[in-house]
Amino acid sequence: MKEKLFCEECNSDKDWDNFIEKSENKNFFSLSEFLRSKNYNINKIFIKKNKETVASFCLFSLENKIVPGERIYTPINFKKYSKNNISSLVYKKHDVITIFLEYVLDNYQGGSFILDYYTDDLRPFYWHNFQKNKKIFSIEEVKYTSLLKINEQKTVNNLDELIDSSMFQKFSRSIKQQIKITEKEKFIFNKNFNLNVAFKIIKKTFTKQSKTIDIDINETREIYNSLNKKNNLIMFTTSNNKKEELAFCIFGVMENVAYYLNGGRAGTANNDYSLTHCFTNSIIYLQKNKINLIDLEGMNSPKRSFWKQGYGGKLTPYYKIKF
């Protein structure tokens, strides 16, 4: 007899994070540090088969309606299986998504949620619509990220080796030119966890763009400090010979996967490539430290998207679904 999956509330951050870190998709934004909110109700759920946890998900809600919350996405996290063929994995993912769908319908009046790119099988949602003969679930928005597989390339140790590598050949002409220019600038690259530098540049960036800053600095600082203590965060800076910090990059790290969280430069000139220098050297550092994949989340605005795509990653969709 087939064992049925069921949902169970999770009240332990430790149990929750342990599963996320061992999951197939290892989604950084599912860590417990990101799942706190002053504005929304939060429900963390394990999907189980007997005593075994096979998936998890977290939902933000307000007045019994699901909302995307204050994060990029809150995905379904799937257990990592070591000895399953593709057809078996597809079947198991389908079962998990179906249980998620049923839980959403049983416990909420409506709303929308954003899944990550690993939930690429939307058939359960369409098939539910077909069975009910009405459009209950629909895609509200398609978003994109870029996945940079750096483990497929030969390890490089510096910019000179990078320029001679196959990885460099995948970069856009513009990024190649910027990297070559930064070699002449005598920039200094450092691993340097200094959030004061990062937030100063972020504030300056929003000011020069005449925009209101869209992140809670104090909350973000608290989250990043906590993640840094757990070795889940790494920050790099680029400075000049006067020791002035010109640019920064912040990455979240889970085992062999890195997530590009924030980056910026202090300068405003079009020919200021300090951020390119910082980001490119970050790739070299991460590759040397056994990172296989970098998720360049933030491909949903033209300027950021084209710059990130210049590094040759795979443009990958993910979905916001409403019901």
C-alpha positions as CSV (number, residue, x, y, z in Angstrom):
1,M,0.0,0.0,0.0
2,K,1.3,3.4,-1.0
3,E,2.3,5.6,2.0
4,K,0.6,8.9,1.9
5,L,2.4,12.2,2.4
6,F,1.2,14.6,5.1
7,C,2.0,18.1,6.4
8,E,3.3,18.8,9.9
9,E,4.2,22.2,11.4
10,C,7.8,22.8,12.3
11,N,8.6,24.9,15.4
12,S,12.3,24.3,15.6
13,D,14.7,26.6,13.7
14,K,17.5,24.0,14.2
15,D,15.4,21.2,12.6
16,W,14.3,23.5,9.8
17,D,17.8,24.7,8.9
18,N,19.2,21.2,9.1
19,F,16.8,20.1,6.4
20,I,17.3,23.1,4.2
21,E,21.1,22.7,4.2
22,K,20.8,19.0,3.1
23,S,17.9,19.6,0.6
24,E,18.2,19.3,-3.1
25,N,17.7,23.0,-4.0
26,K,19.4,24.4,-0.8
27,N,17.5,27.7,-1.1
28,F,19.3,30.3,0.9
29,F,16.2,32.4,1.4
30,S,14.5,29.4,3.2
31,L,17.0,29.7,6.2
32,S,15.2,30.6,9.4
33,E,17.0,34.0,9.6
34,F,14.9,35.1,6.6
35,L,11.7,33.7,7.9
36,R,10.8,36.3,10.5
37,S,8.5,39.2,10.0
38,K,6.9,42.0,12.0
39,N,4.1,42.3,9.4
40,Y,3.0,38.8,8.5
41,N,2.1,35.5,10.0
42,I,4.6,32.8,9.2
43,N,3.9,29.1,8.8
44,K,6.8,26.7,8.4
45,I,5.7,23.2,7.3
46,F,7.4,19.8,6.8
47,I,6.0,17.4,4.3
48,K,6.5,13.9,5.7
49,K,6.3,10.3,4.7
50,N,5.9,8.4,7.9
51,K,8.7,9.9,10.1
52,E,10.8,10.9,7.1
53,T,10.8,14.6,6.0
54,V,10.7,14.7,2.2
55,A,10.1,18.4,1.7
56,S,9.4,21.7,3.4
57,F,7.8,25.1,2.6
58,C,7.1,28.3,4.4
59,L,4.2,30.7,3.8
60,F,3.7,34.3,4.7
61,S,0.1,35.3,5.3
62,L,-2.1,38.2,6.2
63,E,-5.8,37.9,7.1
64,N,-5.8,34.3,5.9
65,K,-4.4,35.1,2.5
66,I,-0.9,34.1,1.3
67,V,1.4,37.0,0.4
68,P,4.9,36.8,-1.1
69,G,6.2,38.5,2.1
70,E,9.4,40.4,2.4
71,R,11.6,37.9,0.6
72,I,12.4,37.1,-3.1
73,Y,10.7,33.8,-2.8
74,T,9.7,31.2,-0.3
75,P,10.1,27.9,-2.2
76,I,9.3,24.3,-1.7
77,N,12.5,22.6,-0.5
78,F,12.9,19.0,-1.7
79,K,14.8,16.2,0.0
80,K,18.0,15.2,-1.8
81,Y,18.0,11.6,-3.0
82,S,21.3,9.9,-3.9
83,K,20.1,6.8,-5.8
84,N,17.0,7.7,-7.8
85,N,16.6,7.8,-11.5
86,I,15.1,10.8,-13.2
87,S,11.6,9.4,-13.6
88,S,11.4,8.5,-9.9
89,L,12.6,12.0,-8.9
90,V,10.0,13.7,-11.2
91,Y,7.3,11.5,-9.7
92,K,8.3,12.3,-6.1
93,K,8.5,16.1,-6.9
94,H,5.0,15.8,-8.4
95,D,3.6,14.2,-5.2
96,V,5.2,16.9,-3.0
97,I,3.9,19.7,-5.1
98,T,0.4,18.2,-5.0
99,I,0.5,18.0,-1.2
100,F,1.6,21.6,-1.1
101,L,-1.3,22.6,-3.4
102,E,-3.8,20.8,-1.2
103,Y,-2.4,22.4,2.0
104,V,-2.7,25.9,0.4
105,L,-6.3,25.3,-0.6
106,D,-7.3,23.8,2.8
107,N,-5.8,26.5,4.9
108,Y,-6.0,29.8,3.0
109,Q,-8.7,31.8,1.2
110,G,-6.4,33.0,-1.6
111,G,-3.3,34.9,-2.4
112,S,0.0,34.4,-4.3
113,F,3.4,32.7,-3.7
114,I,6.7,32.7,-5.4
115,L,8.4,29.3,-6.0
116,D,12.1,29.0,-6.9
117,Y,13.5,27.6,-10.2
118,Y,13.7,24.1,-8.9
119,T,9.9,23.8,-8.9
120,D,9.7,23.6,-12.7
121,D,6.7,21.1,-12.9
122,L,3.5,23.1,-12.7
123,R,1.3,20.3,-13.9
124,P,-0.3,19.7,-10.5
125,F,-1.7,23.3,-10.6
126,Y,-3.0,22.9,-14.1
127,W,-4.4,19.4,-13.5
128,H,-6.3,20.7,-10.4
129,N,-7.9,23.4,-12.6
130,F,-8.9,20.7,-15.1
131,Q,-10.4,18.5,-12.4
132,K,-12.4,21.4,-10.9
133,N,-13.3,22.7,-14.4
134,K,-12.3,26.2,-13.3
135,K,-9.1,28.4,-13.3
136,I,-8.1,28.3,-9.6
137,F,-4.4,28.5,-10.0
138,S,-2.6,30.7,-12.6
139,I,0.8,32.2,-13.3
140,E,0.7,35.8,-12.2
141,E,4.3,36.6,-13.2
142,V,7.3,34.9,-14.6
143,K,10.6,36.0,-13.1
144,Y,14.2,35.1,-13.9
145,T,17.5,34.3,-12.4
146,S,20.9,33.4,-13.9
147,L,22.8,30.3,-12.9
148,L,26.5,30.4,-13.2
149,K,28.1,26.9,-13.1
150,I,31.7,27.6,-12.2
151,N,32.6,23.9,-11.4
152,E,32.5,23.1,-15.1
153,Q,35.5,25.3,-15.7
154,K,39.2,24.8,-14.9
155,T,40.1,26.5,-11.5
156,V,41.8,29.8,-11.9
157,N,43.8,31.6,-9.2
158,N,43.9,35.2,-10.5
159,L,42.7,37.6,-13.2
160,D,45.6,36.7,-15.5
161,E,44.7,33.0,-15.4
162,L,41.0,33.9,-15.8
163,I,41.7,35.9,-19.0
164,D,43.4,32.8,-20.5
165,S,40.6,30.4,-19.4
166,S,37.5,28.9,-21.1
167,M,35.4,30.6,-18.4
168,F,36.5,34.0,-19.8
169,Q,35.4,33.1,-23.3
170,K,31.8,32.8,-22.1
171,F,31.7,36.4,-20.8
172,S,30.3,39.1,-22.9
173,R,32.5,41.5,-24.9
174,S,31.7,44.3,-22.5
175,I,32.6,42.3,-19.4
176,K,35.8,41.2,-21.0
177,Q,36.8,44.8,-21.7
178,Q,35.9,45.9,-18.2
179,I,38.0,43.2,-16.6
180,K,41.0,44.0,-18.8
181,I,40.7,47.7,-17.8
182,T,40.6,46.9,-14.1
183,E,43.9,45.1,-14.4
184,K,45.5,48.5,-15.1
185,E,43.8,50.2,-12.2
186,K,45.8,48.6,-9.4
187,F,42.7,47.8,-7.5
188,I,43.0,45.8,-4.3
189,F,40.6,42.9,-3.7
190,N,39.9,41.6,-0.2
191,K,37.6,39.2,1.7
192,N,36.2,41.8,4.1
193,F,33.1,41.5,6.2
194,N,32.3,45.1,6.8
195,L,28.5,45.9,6.6
196,N,29.2,49.6,7.3
197,V,30.9,49.8,3.9
198,A,28.1,47.9,2.2
199,F,25.2,50.0,3.6
200,K,27.0,53.2,3.1
201,I,27.4,52.4,-0.6
202,I,23.8,51.1,-0.8
203,K,22.4,54.3,0.7
204,K,24.6,56.4,-1.7
205,T,23.3,54.4,-4.7
206,F,19.7,55.0,-3.9
207,T,20.3,58.7,-3.2
208,K,22.1,59.2,-6.6
209,Q,19.2,57.4,-8.3
210,S,16.6,59.6,-6.4
211,K,15.0,56.4,-5.1
212,T,13.8,55.4,-1.6
213,I,15.8,52.6,-0.2
214,D,13.8,49.4,-0.4
215,I,15.4,47.3,2.4
216,D,15.3,47.6,6.1
217,I,18.9,48.3,7.0
218,N,18.7,47.4,10.7
219,E,16.8,44.1,10.0
220,T,19.2,43.2,7.1
221,R,22.2,43.9,9.3
222,E,20.8,41.6,12.0
223,I,20.2,38.8,9.5
224,Y,23.6,39.2,7.9
225,N,25.5,39.2,11.2
226,S,23.7,36.1,12.2
227,L,24.5,34.3,8.9
228,N,28.1,35.4,9.1
229,K,28.5,33.8,12.5
230,K,27.2,30.5,11.0
231,N,29.6,30.9,8.0
232,N,26.7,31.2,5.6
233,L,27.7,34.7,4.5
234,I,30.8,36.1,2.8
235,M,31.6,39.7,1.7
236,F,34.3,41.1,-0.6
237,T,35.5,44.6,-1.2
238,T,37.6,46.4,-3.8
239,S,39.6,49.4,-2.7
240,N,42.3,51.7,-4.2
241,N,45.8,52.3,-3.1
242,K,44.5,55.0,-0.7
243,K,42.6,52.2,1.1
244,E,39.3,53.8,0.0
245,E,36.5,51.1,-0.4
246,L,35.2,51.5,-3.9
247,A,32.8,48.5,-4.3
248,F,31.5,45.4,-2.4
249,C,29.8,42.1,-3.1
250,I,27.9,40.0,-0.6
251,F,27.2,36.3,-1.1
252,G,25.1,33.8,0.8
253,V,26.8,30.4,0.9
254,M,25.3,26.9,1.5
255,E,27.7,24.0,1.0
256,N,28.7,24.2,-2.7
257,V,26.1,26.9,-3.8
258,A,26.5,30.7,-3.5
259,Y,23.8,33.4,-3.8
260,Y,24.6,36.9,-5.0
261,L,22.8,39.0,-2.4
262,N,24.0,42.5,-2.8
263,G,26.7,44.5,-4.6
264,G,27.4,48.1,-5.4
265,R,30.0,50.8,-6.1
266,A,30.6,54.1,-4.5
267,G,31.6,55.9,-7.8
268,T,29.2,57.3,-10.3
269,A,31.3,57.5,-13.4
270,N,30.4,55.3,-16.3
271,N,34.0,54.1,-16.6
272,D,34.2,53.1,-13.0
273,Y,34.5,49.3,-13.1
274,S,35.4,48.7,-9.5
275,L,32.2,46.5,-9.0
276,T,33.2,44.4,-12.0
277,H,36.6,43.9,-10.4
278,C,35.1,42.9,-7.1
279,F,32.5,40.5,-8.6
280,T,35.0,38.9,-11.0
281,N,37.5,38.3,-8.2
282,S,34.7,37.0,-6.0
283,I,34.0,34.3,-8.7
284,I,37.7,33.3,-8.6
285,Y,37.7,33.1,-4.8
286,L,34.4,31.1,-4.7
287,Q,35.6,28.6,-7.3
288,K,38.8,28.0,-5.4
289,N,36.8,27.3,-2.3
290,K,34.7,24.6,-3.9
291,I,31.6,26.5,-4.9
292,N,30.0,24.8,-7.9
293,L,27.1,27.2,-8.7
294,I,26.4,30.9,-8.2
295,D,22.7,32.0,-8.3
296,L,22.8,35.6,-9.7
297,E,19.3,36.4,-8.4
298,G,18.0,39.8,-9.7
299,M,17.5,39.4,-13.4
300,N,14.3,41.3,-13.4
301,S,15.4,44.8,-14.2
302,P,17.2,45.7,-17.5
303,K,20.4,47.3,-16.2
304,R,21.2,44.7,-13.6
305,S,20.1,41.9,-15.8
306,F,22.4,42.7,-18.8
307,W,25.4,43.2,-16.5
308,K,24.9,39.9,-14.7
309,Q,24.1,38.1,-18.0
310,G,27.5,39.2,-19.2
311,Y,29.1,36.5,-17.1
312,G,27.6,33.8,-19.2
313,G,25.1,32.1,-16.8
314,K,22.0,30.2,-17.8
315,L,18.9,32.4,-17.8
316,T,16.3,30.4,-15.7
317,P,12.6,31.2,-15.0
318,Y,10.7,30.8,-11.8
319,Y,7.1,31.5,-11.1
320,K,4.7,33.6,-9.0
321,I,1.4,31.8,-8.8
322,K,-1.9,33.2,-7.6
323,F,-5.1,31.4,-6.6
